């Protein structure tokens, strides 16, 4: 699916880039950038093709993200339904009983779990997660504070609309 028609020369390189990325966990080698650079077109034509390709890829990524949300919702629904059916079945089969059918079997197994009252638990059994508070640090530096080991890096981020 393409929202925008991209020049066939660019399309070929971009299709190869996508195929390589799918085989390499999303990583696209730099030599494909050189191939895009080598295509004979005006600078504006190249930029327009890349903008179109970016919009196509962003739209596809958004569609996939939406489909993932839909599938996650369906997954949760089916998982909850299966758990509810298991709970319902456990009310009719006493612990230790076993049944076997052509489509499956029912049995029990022992397990153990740790029940914790955190109000009484000694500190030595808690995890301590140490993480810098970046927004507070940034505010402090902007207010004039000097904090060892910290600097603010100004960046330029491209936007494509």
C-alpha positions as CSV (number, residue, x, y, z in Angstrom):
1,X,0.0,0.0,0.0
2,X,1.4,3.4,-1.0
3,X,-0.2,6.8,-0.2
4,X,2.3,8.4,-2.6
5,X,3.8,7.2,-5.8
6,X,7.5,7.0,-5.6
7,X,9.9,7.1,-8.5
8,X,10.6,3.4,-9.5
9,X,14.4,3.8,-9.1
10,X,13.9,4.9,-5.5
11,X,11.2,2.3,-5.0
12,X,13.6,-0.5,-6.0
13,X,16.3,0.7,-3.5
14,X,13.8,1.2,-0.7
15,X,12.2,-2.2,-1.3
16,X,15.7,-3.8,-1.0
17,X,16.3,-1.8,2.1
18,X,13.1,-3.1,3.7
19,X,13.9,-6.7,2.7
20,X,17.4,-6.4,4.3
21,X,15.9,-4.7,7.4
22,X,13.4,-7.6,7.8
23,X,16.3,-10.1,7.7
24,X,18.5,-8.0,10.1
25,X,16.2,-7.0,12.9
26,X,15.4,-3.6,11.4
27,X,19.0,-2.6,10.6
28,X,19.6,-1.1,7.1
29,X,23.3,-1.0,6.0
30,X,24.9,2.4,5.2
31,X,25.8,1.3,1.6
32,X,22.1,1.7,0.7
33,X,22.3,5.4,1.6
34,X,25.1,5.7,-0.9
35,X,22.9,4.0,-3.5
36,X,20.2,6.6,-2.9
37,X,22.8,9.4,-3.1
38,X,24.0,8.0,-6.5
39,X,20.6,8.1,-8.2
40,X,20.6,10.8,-10.9
41,X,17.9,13.2,-10.0
42,X,17.7,16.8,-8.8
43,X,18.2,17.4,-5.1
44,X,14.5,18.4,-4.8
45,X,13.3,15.2,-6.6
46,X,15.4,13.1,-4.2
47,X,14.0,14.9,-1.2
48,X,10.4,14.6,-2.5
49,X,10.8,10.9,-3.1
50,X,12.2,10.4,0.4
51,X,9.4,12.4,2.0
52,X,6.9,10.3,0.1
53,X,8.6,7.1,1.2
54,X,8.7,8.4,4.8
55,X,5.0,9.1,4.8
56,X,4.3,5.7,3.3
57,X,6.4,4.0,5.9
58,X,4.9,6.0,8.8
59,X,1.4,5.3,7.6
60,X,2.1,1.6,7.4
61,X,3.8,1.6,10.8
62,X,0.7,3.4,12.3
63,X,-1.6,0.8,10.7
64,X,0.5,-2.1,12.1
65,X,0.5,-0.4,15.6
66,X,-3.3,-0.1,15.4
67,X,-3.5,-3.8,14.4
68,X,-1.2,-4.8,17.2
69,X,-3.6,-3.0,19.7
70,X,-6.6,-4.8,18.2
71,X,-4.8,-8.2,18.4
72,X,-3.6,-7.5,21.9
73,X,-7.2,-6.7,22.9
74,X,-8.4,-9.9,21.2
75,X,-5.6,-11.9,22.9
76,X,-6.6,-10.5,26.3
77,X,-10.2,-11.4,25.7
78,X,-9.4,-15.0,24.7
79,X,-6.9,-15.4,27.5
80,X,-9.4,-14.1,30.1
81,X,-12.1,-16.4,28.6
82,X,-9.8,-19.4,28.8
83,X,-8.9,-18.6,32.4
84,X,-12.6,-18.2,33.3
85,X,-13.4,-21.6,31.8
86,X,-10.5,-23.1,33.7
87,X,-11.7,-21.6,36.9
88,X,-15.3,-22.8,36.2
89,X,-14.0,-26.3,35.5
90,X,-12.0,-26.4,38.7
91,X,-15.3,-26.1,40.7
92,X,-16.4,-29.4,39.2
93,X,-13.3,-31.5,39.5
94,X,-11.9,-32.1,42.9
95,X,-8.2,-31.8,43.6
96,X,-6.5,-35.1,42.7
97,X,-9.1,-36.3,40.3
98,X,-8.1,-37.0,36.7
99,X,-10.1,-37.2,33.6
100,X,-9.1,-38.0,30.0
101,X,-11.1,-37.3,26.9
102,X,-10.4,-37.6,23.2
103,X,-10.0,-33.8,23.1
104,X,-7.9,-33.4,26.2
105,X,-7.4,-34.3,29.8
106,X,-7.9,-32.7,33.3
107,X,-5.4,-33.3,36.1
108,X,-3.9,-31.4,39.1
109,X,-0.4,-30.5,40.1
110,X,1.0,-29.1,43.2
111,X,2.7,-25.6,43.3
112,X,3.8,-23.1,45.9
113,X,3.8,-19.3,45.9
114,X,5.2,-16.6,48.2
115,X,2.7,-14.3,49.8
116,X,4.3,-11.0,50.9
117,X,3.0,-8.4,53.3
118,X,5.2,-5.5,52.2
119,X,4.5,-3.5,55.3
120,X,6.4,-6.1,57.4
121,X,9.1,-7.0,54.9
122,X,12.7,-6.0,55.8
123,X,14.4,-3.5,53.4
124,X,17.0,-6.1,52.4
125,X,14.3,-7.9,50.4
126,X,13.3,-5.0,48.2
127,X,14.8,-4.1,44.9
128,X,16.2,-0.6,44.6
129,X,16.0,0.9,41.2
130,X,18.3,3.8,40.6
131,X,17.4,6.1,37.8
132,X,18.3,9.7,37.1
133,X,15.4,12.2,37.2
134,X,16.2,13.8,33.9
135,X,13.4,16.4,33.8
136,X,14.3,17.6,37.3
137,X,18.0,17.7,36.4
138,X,17.2,19.7,33.2
139,X,15.0,22.2,35.2
140,X,17.8,22.6,37.8
141,X,20.4,23.3,35.2
142,X,18.1,25.8,33.4
143,X,17.7,27.5,36.7
144,X,21.5,28.0,37.0
145,X,22.6,24.9,38.9
146,X,25.8,23.1,38.1
147,X,25.6,19.3,38.5
148,X,28.7,17.2,38.1
149,X,28.5,14.6,35.3
150,X,25.6,16.4,33.6
151,X,25.3,18.6,30.5
152,X,22.5,19.6,28.2
153,X,22.9,18.8,24.5
154,X,21.0,20.9,22.0
155,X,19.8,18.9,19.0
156,X,18.1,19.5,15.7
157,X,15.3,17.0,14.9
158,X,14.0,16.8,11.4
159,X,10.2,16.8,11.0
160,X,8.3,15.4,8.0
161,X,4.7,16.3,7.6
